Amino acid sequence: MIRLAFALCLGALPAWAEIVVPSRTIPARSLIMAEDLMLDDATVPGAVAEIEAIVGMEARVALYAGRPIRPGDVAFPAIVERNQIVTLIYRNGGLTITTDGRALDRASPGDVISVMNLASRSTVNARIGIEGDAHVAQ
């Protein structure tokens, strides 16, 4: 009877897994390198489990040594800086309009930010492309 209770207790323990943690504090907006990371034996739901998944990414927030990294803590490196002049592109069918715009925030490819059209001074939401251009949503 005692052996059975002991076996049931062991079966109820959480499975340990490895998670990625910083080996040093990584400031926000810093590029994450492989030497900045290490694996730690812990169970943290939602934590990043593979070093390769975040090497080359940018820290969105400060990442503290030994603490779990969650997917929302990192992003692709920003290619557009706040106040940078970007090409603002509007496409609808065969019509394409381009003009200069001023980015009102930092952004990575795929991010949607506000961009001020320099010709009209109006602000529009645009998705940043891989080349750093801003595509106006339709």
N, C-alpha and C positions, 0 to 999 in steps of 0.2 A: 504494500500500500504506500509506503514512504517512497519507494523507488518510482512509482507511477506519478505521484505528486511532483517529485523532483523533475521528471521527464516533461511533464506538462508545463512547469515553470520555464524550463529551458526553451521550449517551443514558443513561448509567448514573448521572448525577448526580441527587440527590433534587430533587423539585419544591419550590420555595419557596412558602410560603403565609403568610398573615398570621395572627397569634395575638393575643389580648388580653393585655396586661400592665398592671399598675398604673403610673400616672405618679408616684405617691408611695406611701409605705408606708401601708397601710390596716390599722389595728388590728383584732383579732378582735372580733366582735359589732358592727362598724360597718356602717351602711347604705352601699351602694356607689352612687355617683352617676356620671353620664356623664363629668364633668370629672376623675374619679379614674382614668380608663382611657385607654389609647391602643393603637393597633395597631402590631405589630412584625413585620418580615419575618423569619420563622424557621420551622423545621420541628420541631415538638414533638408527637409522637403523644399524643392525648388532651387536648390543651390546648383551651381555649375559643377559638372563632374569630370570634364575633360579639359586639360590645359590647352590643347590645340584649338578648342572652340573660341578662346578669347585672346590668344596671342595675336598681336597686330591691331587689336581693338583699342578704343579710347575710353578711359574711365570717365563716366558722366558725373560721378560723385567721388569723394575721397574714399579709397579702399584701405582699410586698416589691417595691419599685419595680423594673421591668424584668424580673421573673421571670414565667414562664408561670402562668396561672391554670387549674386543673383543675376539672371540675364538682363534685367532692367538697369543694372549698375554700369553696364558697358554698352558701347555703340560703335558703329563704324566711325573712323576718324572724320572729323568735320572737314569739309572741302570748301565751305563758304563761311566767312567770318562776318560778324555784325558790321554793318555800314559798307560792306564790299559792294562794288558795282557788278551786277550780274545781267546776263541777257534774259529778258523776260519774254517768254514765248506763249502765244495763244494759237491753238490749232482747232479748226472746226471744219470737217470735211476737207475740201481742197484749199481752204483759206488758211494762210499762216501769217500772223502778225508778230513782228519782233521789235523790241525797244529796250532801252536800258532801264534798269530798276536798281534800287538800293535795298539790300537785304537788311531786315530789321532784327535779325537774330542769327546765331551760328547754326549751321545745319550740316548733316551728313546726307549722303545720297538716300532718297526716299522720304526724308523729313518734309513736312509741310510747314512753311513759315510765312509770315507776312512780308510782302515786298512792296515798296513804294515805287510806282511808275514815275520816273523822273519827268516825263513829258506832261502828264496830267496831274501829278501830285496826288493821285488816288492810291489807296492801299488795297492790294489783292492778296489772296492766299495762293501760294504756288508750291508745287512739289519739286524738290531739288533733284535734278538728274545726275547721272554719273559724271558728266563733264562739268558740273557746277552751274548749269543753266537752270532757270526757274520756269516750270511749266504751269501755266494758269489752269486751274480746275474749271471744267465746263459745267 
